[in-house]
Amino acid sequence: MPTHLVWLRHDLRVTDNRALNAACQHSQAKVLVVFIATPIQWKTHHMAPRQAAFLLAHLKAVQARLMELDIPLHYHECDDFQDAVKWLINFCNHHKVDKLFYNYQYEINESRRDHALEKKLRHQVICQGFHDAVLLPPEKVLKDNGQMYQVFTPFRHAFLKQLPLSNLSSIPVPKKRDAPQMRISLTDLSFDYPLLDFDTKLFPIGEAAAQKQLTRFCDAKVSAYHNARNIPAITGTSGLSPYLTLGILSPRQCLGCLRDAFPEGIVNHKGAFDWLNELIWRDFYRHLLMAYPRLSQGHPFIGWTKFVKWHHSDNLFKKWQQGRTGYPIVDAAMRQLNTTGWMHNRLRMITASFLVKDLLIDWCLGEQYFMSQLLDGDLAANNGGWQWAASTGTDAVPYFRIFNPNTQGKRFDPKGEFIRHWLPELSAVPESEIHQPESWAGKNQKNVDYPSPVVDHKQARQATLSAFIAAKNLSEEMERNHAQ
């Protein structure tokens, strides 16, 4: 009787889990599942305590689901990926594992970890990986010359051509094991890592809850998504990103639900197509990690931007972190992040732009801070978003396009509803003045317990343009000198 081992990582579900399904295809195989916690590695990756708590809650949930299938989950905690590989090799030897199944992760440390494990097991265990966290595997969406797309629109065009040619149906839950298994009991799971409570009403635990939220969104909200998605004062987004990040939902389940809601064709509905567009962006950033490993190491995609001379100010950085910049839409967004571990996507763009383009602070610091707070912290999407905002990444906003935070606030929170919720100290400021409360307070001789703007936007914009132009000129000069 063969022994099959499934190594769970960011794929905490039993439905539509390609690695788990493949391991269960042999009806007589003894199927084991393992999860390895690596707190020291998590710390270097800036995992948020809320995300760690979310992960732990779902690990317990998937353990209970596996128990119903007569599949035991073995748990181990060690420092880092290197120790995880050593332990897993010993586990395979001890349990006489014939095949190891897992779903690919595309970050450089995770990829190196898997390669190291495969190399050490190649003469004793068959290792099989799956592209489970994406709709289409990276090798399916390439240019004619075999290179990865660097601009989203042509990538999407090629992606949509491939989509109908791929089998993206969801795989059902595996059947309960027929083969006799060892007696299974629930192991007490805990992490030696900081944990922080999250809102279980907004983000309930379990696959069933996630699937219910997905169905509700596709049935009731996605039609208006194209209009509602940019308004932070309303619940216009899916709120599914934490579930997708940890693999509690698969992207195929999302696409399937969307197709069920719009059987006549997703592209014929603006809201549905816009949400599909977001799923494609998610794939795009993962494909980029695979093609350009340096993106996982804090390097900009656009080489010359590494010469930008950033403003090193701990004081300004802390004020941005705390939501005390004097720009209401920025501060409200940062307080939402700090309180809930989640931030509306439009606000992620605004706050990132403010840190980089108004405060001229290195985008890497903002990227790390977001990861340290986000319930849906995901390197591919977070890095992609920050490099987009910082004008350092592929398909990024041009460096000379700089968001005006007050204009952004007026456009996407015109009545200040979102701002008032997170900045109650501005409750007395009239709707017409909510985006510039210091001006209103000065004109009306009012005292408002809210800081004045930490920078003048117009002056900051000019300083940023000068910094980027100087960086580009320096890079070009260095290239000329190198060519001589």
C-alpha positions as CSV (number, residue, x, y, z in Angstrom):
1,M,0.0,0.0,0.0
2,P,1.6,3.3,-1.1
3,T,1.9,6.3,1.2
4,H,1.1,9.7,-0.2
5,L,2.0,12.9,1.6
6,V,0.4,16.3,1.0
7,W,2.4,19.3,2.1
8,L,-0.1,22.2,2.8
9,R,1.2,25.7,2.6
10,H,-1.0,28.6,1.4
11,D,-3.7,26.2,0.3
12,L,-5.8,25.6,3.4
13,R,-8.8,23.9,1.9
14,V,-10.1,20.5,1.0
15,T,-12.2,21.6,-2.0
16,D,-10.5,22.2,-5.3
17,N,-7.1,21.5,-3.9
18,R,-5.0,20.0,-6.7
19,A,-2.3,18.5,-4.5
20,L,-4.7,16.9,-2.1
21,N,-6.9,15.6,-5.0
22,A,-3.9,14.0,-6.7
23,A,-2.8,12.3,-3.5
24,C,-6.3,10.8,-3.0
25,Q,-6.6,9.4,-6.6
26,H,-5.2,6.0,-5.5
27,S,-8.1,4.6,-3.5
28,Q,-5.8,2.3,-1.5
29,A,-3.1,4.8,-0.7
30,K,-2.4,5.9,2.8
31,V,-2.8,9.7,2.7
32,L,-1.1,11.9,5.2
33,V,-1.1,15.7,5.3
34,V,1.6,17.9,7.0
35,F,1.8,21.6,7.8
36,I,5.0,23.1,8.9
37,A,5.1,26.5,10.7
38,T,8.3,28.5,10.4
39,P,8.0,31.6,12.8
40,I,11.5,32.9,12.2
41,Q,11.0,32.8,8.4
42,W,7.6,34.5,8.9
43,K,9.3,37.3,10.9
44,T,11.8,37.9,8.0
45,H,8.8,38.1,5.7
46,H,7.0,40.6,8.0
47,M,3.9,38.4,8.4
48,A,1.2,40.3,10.2
49,P,0.1,39.0,13.6
50,R,-3.5,39.2,12.4
51,Q,-2.6,37.1,9.4
52,A,-0.9,34.5,11.6
53,A,-4.1,34.3,13.7
54,F,-6.2,34.0,10.6
55,L,-3.9,31.2,9.3
56,L,-4.0,29.3,12.6
57,A,-7.8,29.5,12.7
58,H,-8.1,28.1,9.2
59,L,-5.4,25.5,9.9
60,K,-7.6,24.2,12.7
61,A,-10.6,24.3,10.4
62,V,-8.9,22.3,7.6
63,Q,-7.6,19.8,10.2
64,A,-11.2,19.1,11.3
65,R,-12.3,18.7,7.6
66,L,-9.5,16.3,6.9
67,M,-10.4,14.3,10.0
68,E,-13.8,13.8,8.5
69,L,-12.1,12.2,5.5
70,D,-10.0,10.0,7.7
71,I,-6.9,11.9,6.7
72,P,-4.5,12.9,9.6
73,L,-2.8,16.3,9.6
74,H,0.6,16.2,11.1
75,Y,1.9,19.5,12.5
76,H,5.5,20.7,13.1
77,E,7.1,24.0,14.0
78,C,10.7,24.9,13.3
79,D,12.6,28.1,12.7
80,D,12.8,28.5,8.9
81,F,12.6,26.9,5.5
82,Q,16.0,25.2,5.8
83,D,14.9,23.4,9.0
84,A,11.5,22.6,7.4
85,V,13.3,20.7,4.6
86,K,15.4,18.7,7.0
87,W,12.4,17.8,9.1
88,L,10.3,16.8,6.1
89,I,13.0,14.5,4.7
90,N,13.1,12.7,8.1
91,F,9.3,12.5,8.1
92,C,9.2,11.0,4.6
93,N,11.8,8.4,5.7
94,H,10.0,7.6,8.9
95,H,6.6,7.1,7.2
96,K,8.0,5.5,4.1
97,V,6.4,8.1,1.9
98,D,6.3,7.1,-1.8
99,K,5.0,10.4,-3.3
100,L,4.9,14.0,-2.1
101,F,2.3,16.4,-3.4
102,Y,2.2,20.1,-3.0
103,N,1.0,23.3,-4.7
104,Y,3.6,25.7,-6.0
105,Q,4.5,28.9,-4.4
106,Y,6.3,31.5,-6.6
107,E,8.3,33.6,-4.1
108,I,12.1,33.1,-4.4
109,N,12.6,31.7,-0.8
110,E,9.7,29.3,-1.2
111,S,10.9,28.2,-4.7
112,R,14.4,27.6,-3.5
113,R,13.1,25.6,-0.5
114,D,11.1,23.3,-2.9
115,H,14.0,22.8,-5.2
116,A,16.2,21.9,-2.3
117,L,13.7,19.4,-1.1
118,E,13.2,17.8,-4.5
119,K,17.0,17.5,-5.0
120,K,17.4,15.7,-1.7
121,L,14.4,13.4,-2.2
122,R,14.9,12.6,-5.9
123,H,16.1,9.0,-5.4
124,Q,13.5,8.0,-2.8
125,V,10.3,10.0,-3.1
126,I,8.4,11.2,-6.2
127,C,7.7,14.9,-5.9
128,Q,4.7,16.4,-7.8
129,G,3.8,20.1,-7.8
130,F,0.8,21.9,-9.1
131,H,-0.1,25.4,-10.3
132,D,-3.0,25.7,-7.9
133,A,-2.8,29.3,-6.8
134,V,-3.3,30.8,-10.3
135,L,-5.9,30.5,-13.0
136,L,-3.2,29.8,-15.7
137,P,0.3,28.5,-15.1
138,P,3.1,30.9,-15.9
139,E,4.3,29.0,-19.0
140,K,0.8,29.3,-20.6
141,V,0.9,33.1,-21.0
142,L,4.1,34.2,-22.7
143,K,5.0,36.3,-25.7
144,D,5.8,34.7,-29.0
145,N,9.5,34.8,-28.1
146,G,8.9,32.9,-24.9
147,Q,9.4,35.9,-22.6
148,M,7.1,37.1,-19.9
149,Y,4.8,40.1,-20.6
150,Q,5.9,43.3,-18.8
151,V,2.7,45.2,-19.5
152,F,-0.6,44.1,-18.2
153,T,-2.9,44.9,-21.2
154,P,-1.2,42.6,-23.7
155,F,-0.8,40.0,-20.9
156,R,-4.6,40.1,-20.3
157,H,-5.3,39.9,-24.0
158,A,-3.1,36.7,-24.3
159,F,-4.6,35.4,-21.0
160,L,-8.2,35.7,-22.2
161,K,-7.3,33.8,-25.3
162,Q,-5.9,30.9,-23.2
163,L,-8.8,30.9,-20.7
164,P,-11.3,29.0,-22.7
165,L,-8.7,26.4,-23.7
166,S,-7.9,25.5,-20.1
167,N,-9.9,23.2,-17.8
168,L,-10.6,25.5,-14.9
169,S,-13.5,23.6,-13.2
170,S,-13.3,23.1,-9.5
171,I,-12.4,19.7,-8.1
172,P,-14.8,18.4,-5.4
173,V,-13.8,17.3,-1.9
174,P,-12.0,13.9,-2.0
175,K,-14.0,10.9,-0.9
176,K,-13.5,9.5,2.6
177,R,-10.6,7.2,2.5
178,D,-11.4,3.5,2.0
179,A,-8.0,2.2,3.1
180,P,-7.5,1.6,6.8
181,Q,-5.8,4.6,8.4
182,M,-4.2,5.1,11.7
183,R,-6.5,6.3,14.5
184,I,-6.9,10.1,14.0
185,S,-7.3,12.7,16.7
186,L,-7.2,16.4,16.6
187,T,-3.7,17.8,17.5
188,D,-3.5,20.9,19.5
189,L,-2.2,23.6,17.1
190,S,-0.4,26.7,18.2
191,F,2.2,29.1,16.8
192,D,5.2,30.5,18.6
193,Y,4.4,33.8,16.9
194,P,2.6,37.0,17.8
195,L,-1.2,36.7,17.2
196,L,-3.7,39.5,17.0
197,D,-7.5,39.2,16.9
198,F,-9.3,39.9,13.7
199,D,-12.9,40.7,13.0
200,T,-14.6,37.3,12.5
201,K,-17.8,39.0,11.4
202,L,-16.0,40.6,8.4
203,F,-13.8,37.6,7.8
204,P,-15.5,34.4,9.2
205,I,-13.6,31.2,9.5
206,G,-13.8,28.2,7.2
207,E,-14.2,27.2,3.6
208,A,-18.0,27.2,3.8
209,A,-18.1,30.8,5.1
210,A,-15.7,31.9,2.4
211,Q,-17.7,30.2,-0.3
212,K,-20.9,31.7,1.0
213,Q,-19.3,35.1,0.9
214,L,-18.1,34.5,-2.7
215,T,-21.6,33.4,-3.8
216,R,-23.2,36.4,-2.2
217,F,-20.8,38.7,-3.9
218,C,-21.3,37.2,-7.3
219,D,-25.1,37.1,-7.0
220,A,-25.7,40.5,-5.4
221,K,-22.8,42.8,-5.7
222,V,-20.6,42.1,-8.7
223,S,-23.0,43.8,-11.2
224,A,-22.2,47.1,-9.5
225,Y,-18.6,46.4,-8.9
226,H,-17.2,48.7,-11.6
227,N,-18.9,51.7,-9.8
228,A,-18.8,50.6,-6.2
229,R,-15.2,49.3,-6.1
230,N,-13.6,52.7,-5.7
231,I,-15.9,54.0,-2.9
232,P,-14.4,53.1,0.5
233,A,-17.5,54.2,2.4
234,I,-19.5,51.3,1.0
235,T,-19.0,47.6,0.9
236,G,-18.3,47.5,-2.9
237,T,-15.5,45.0,-3.0
238,S,-15.6,41.3,-2.5
239,G,-13.6,41.2,0.7
240,L,-12.2,37.8,-0.4
241,S,-8.5,38.7,-0.6
242,P,-7.6,37.1,2.8
243,Y,-9.2,33.8,1.7
244,L,-7.4,33.8,-1.7
245,T,-4.1,34.7,0.0
246,L,-4.1,31.7,2.2
247,G,-5.8,29.4,-0.3
248,I,-9.0,29.0,1.6
249,L,-10.6,29.8,-1.7
250,S,-9.1,29.0,-5.1
251,P,-9.1,31.4,-8.1
252,R,-10.9,28.7,-10.0
253,Q,-13.8,28.7,-7.5
254,C,-14.0,32.5,-8.0
255,L,-14.1,32.2,-11.8
256,G,-16.6,29.3,-11.6
257,C,-18.9,31.3,-9.3
258,L,-18.7,34.3,-11.6
259,R,-19.5,32.2,-14.7
260,D,-22.5,30.7,-12.9
261,A,-23.8,34.2,-12.1
262,F,-23.3,35.4,-15.7
263,P,-23.9,32.3,-17.9
264,E,-24.3,34.5,-21.0
265,G,-20.7,35.7,-20.7
266,I,-18.6,37.6,-18.2
267,V,-17.2,40.0,-20.8
268,N,-20.7,41.2,-21.5
269,H,-21.1,42.7,-18.0
270,K,-19.0,45.6,-16.9
271,G,-18.9,44.7,-13.2
272,A,-18.2,41.0,-13.7
273,F,-15.5,41.7,-16.2
274,D,-13.8,44.3,-13.9
275,W,-13.7,41.7,-11.2
276,L,-12.3,39.1,-13.6
277,N,-9.7,41.7,-14.4
278,E,-8.7,41.8,-10.8
279,L,-8.2,38.0,-10.8
280,I,-6.1,38.4,-13.9
281,W,-4.0,41.1,-12.2
282,R,-3.5,38.6,-9.4
283,D,-2.1,36.0,-11.9
284,F,0.0,38.7,-13.6
285,Y,1.9,39.5,-10.4
286,R,2.5,35.9,-9.6
287,H,3.8,35.2,-13.1
288,L,6.1,38.2,-12.7
289,L,7.6,36.7,-9.5
290,M,8.3,33.5,-11.4
291,A,9.9,35.3,-14.3
292,Y,11.8,37.9,-12.3
293,P,12.9,36.5,-8.9
294,R,14.6,39.8,-8.0
295,L,11.1,41.2,-7.3
296,S,11.0,39.0,-4.2
297,Q,14.2,40.6,-3.0
298,G,13.2,44.2,-2.7
299,H,14.6,45.3,-6.1
300,P,12.8,47.6,-8.4
301,F,11.7,46.3,-11.8
302,I,12.8,49.5,-13.5
303,G,16.6,49.6,-13.0
304,W,17.3,53.3,-13.0
305,T,14.8,53.9,-10.1
306,K,17.3,52.4,-7.7
307,F,19.2,55.7,-7.9
308,V,16.3,57.7,-6.5
309,K,17.6,59.5,-3.4
310,W,14.9,58.9,-0.8
311,H,14.1,61.1,2.1
312,H,15.1,59.3,5.3
313,S,12.7,60.6,8.0
314,D,11.6,58.4,10.8
315,N,9.3,61.1,12.0
316,L,7.4,61.4,8.8
317,F,7.3,57.7,8.3
318,K,5.8,57.2,11.8
319,K,3.2,59.9,11.1
320,W,2.2,58.1,7.9
321,Q,2.0,54.8,9.8
322,Q,-0.1,56.3,12.6
323,G,-2.5,58.2,10.3
324,R,-1.3,61.6,11.5
325,T,-0.2,63.2,8.2
326,G,-2.9,66.0,8.1
327,Y,-4.4,64.6,4.9
328,P,-7.7,63.0,5.9
329,I,-8.1,60.4,3.3
330,V,-4.6,59.1,3.9
331,D,-5.0,59.1,7.7
332,A,-8.4,57.5,7.6
333,A,-7.1,54.7,5.4
334,M,-4.0,54.1,7.6
335,R,-6.2,53.9,10.7
336,Q,-8.5,51.4,8.9
337,L,-5.4,49.3,8.2
338,N,-4.0,49.5,11.7
339,T,-7.4,48.7,13.3
340,T,-8.7,45.9,11.0
341,G,-5.7,44.6,9.1
342,W,-7.4,45.4,5.8
343,M,-7.5,48.4,3.5
344,H,-9.7,49.2,0.6
345,N,-7.7,48.8,-2.7
346,R,-8.2,52.4,-3.9
347,L,-6.9,53.6,-0.5
348,R,-3.8,51.3,-0.9
349,M,-3.0,53.3,-4.0
350,I,-3.5,56.6,-2.4
351,T,-1.6,55.9,0.8
352,A,1.3,54.3,-1.2
353,S,1.5,57.2,-3.5
354,F,1.5,59.6,-0.6
355,L,4.4,57.9,1.1
356,V,6.5,57.7,-2.0
357,K,5.5,60.8,-4.0
358,D,4.7,63.3,-1.2
359,L,7.1,62.2,1.5
360,L,9.7,60.8,-0.9
361,I,10.2,57.7,1.4
362,D,11.5,54.4,0.0
363,W,8.6,52.3,-1.2
364,C,10.2,49.2,0.3
365,L,9.5,50.6,3.8
366,G,5.8,51.0,2.9
367,E,5.7,47.5,1.4
368,Q,7.1,46.0,4.5
369,Y,4.8,47.9,6.8
370,F,1.7,46.8,4.8
371,M,2.9,43.2,5.1
372,S,3.3,43.6,8.8
373,Q,-0.4,44.7,9.1
374,L,-2.4,43.1,6.4
375,L,-4.7,40.2,6.9
376,D,-4.3,39.5,3.2
377,G,-0.6,40.2,3.1
378,D,0.7,38.6,-0.2
379,L,4.1,39.3,-1.6
380,A,3.1,39.2,-5.2
381,A,0.1,41.6,-5.0
382,N,1.7,43.8,-2.3
383,N,5.0,44.2,-4.2
384,G,3.1,44.7,-7.5
385,G,0.9,47.4,-6.0
386,W,3.7,49.2,-4.3
387,Q,6.0,49.2,-7.3
388,W,3.0,50.4,-9.4
389,A,2.4,53.3,-7.1
390,A,6.1,54.1,-6.8
391,S,6.7,54.1,-10.6
392,T,9.4,51.5,-10.1
393,G,7.6,48.4,-11.4
394,T,6.4,46.8,-14.6
395,D,3.4,48.6,-16.1
396,A,3.7,51.2,-13.3
397,V,2.1,54.6,-13.3
398,P,4.6,57.0,-14.9
399,Y,6.8,58.8,-12.3
400,F,5.4,62.2,-13.3
401,R,1.8,61.1,-12.5
402,I,1.4,62.0,-8.8
403,F,-1.8,61.7,-6.9
404,N,-3.1,64.8,-5.1
405,P,-4.4,63.3,-1.8
406,N,-7.0,66.0,-1.4
407,T,-8.3,65.6,-4.9
408,Q,-8.4,61.8,-4.4
409,G,-10.3,62.3,-1.2
410,K,-12.9,64.5,-2.9
411,R,-13.3,62.1,-5.8
412,F,-13.7,58.8,-3.9
413,D,-15.1,60.0,-0.5
414,P,-16.9,63.2,-1.5
415,K,-19.1,63.5,1.5
416,G,-16.3,62.4,3.9
417,E,-18.3,59.4,5.2
418,F,-15.3,57.1,5.3
419,I,-13.1,59.9,6.7
420,R,-15.6,60.6,9.6
421,H,-15.8,57.0,10.5
422,W,-12.1,56.6,11.0
423,L,-11.3,60.2,12.1
424,P,-14.0,61.1,14.6
425,E,-12.1,64.2,15.6
426,L,-13.3,65.7,12.4
427,S,-17.0,65.1,13.0
428,A,-17.7,68.9,13.4
429,V,-16.0,69.8,10.1
430,P,-18.6,70.6,7.4
431,E,-18.9,68.2,4.4
432,S,-17.6,70.9,2.1
433,E,-14.4,71.3,4.1
434,I,-13.7,67.8,5.3
435,H,-10.8,67.3,3.0
436,Q,-9.0,70.4,4.3
437,P,-10.0,70.7,7.9
438,E,-7.0,73.0,8.8
439,S,-8.3,75.6,6.4
440,W,-11.8,75.5,7.9
441,A,-10.5,75.6,11.4
442,G,-8.3,78.6,10.6
443,K,-11.1,80.6,8.9
444,N,-13.6,79.9,11.6
445,Q,-11.2,80.1,14.6
446,K,-12.0,76.5,15.6
447,N,-9.8,74.1,17.5
448,V,-9.6,70.7,15.9
449,D,-7.5,67.9,17.4
450,Y,-6.0,67.0,14.1
451,P,-2.5,67.8,12.7
452,S,-1.7,70.2,10.0
453,P,-0.4,68.7,6.7
454,V,3.1,67.4,7.2
455,V,4.1,68.5,3.7
456,D,2.8,70.9,1.1
457,H,1.7,68.8,-1.8
458,K,2.8,71.2,-4.6
459,Q,6.2,71.5,-3.1
460,A,6.5,67.8,-2.5
461,R,5.5,67.0,-6.0
462,Q,8.3,69.2,-7.4
463,A,10.8,67.6,-5.1
464,T,9.7,64.1,-6.2
465,L,9.9,65.0,-9.9
466,S,13.4,66.4,-9.4
467,A,14.5,63.3,-7.5
468,F,13.2,60.9,-10.2
469,I,14.7,63.0,-13.1
470,A,18.0,63.2,-11.3
471,A,18.0,59.4,-10.9
472,K,17.2,58.8,-14.5
473,N,19.9,61.2,-15.7
474,L,22.5,59.6,-13.4
475,S,21.6,56.1,-14.7
476,E,21.9,57.3,-18.3
477,E,25.2,59.0,-17.6
478,M,26.6,55.8,-16.0
479,E,25.5,53.8,-19.1
480,R,27.2,56.2,-21.4
481,N,30.4,56.0,-19.4
482,H,30.2,52.2,-19.3
483,A,29.8,52.1,-23.1
484,Q,32.9,54.2,-23.7
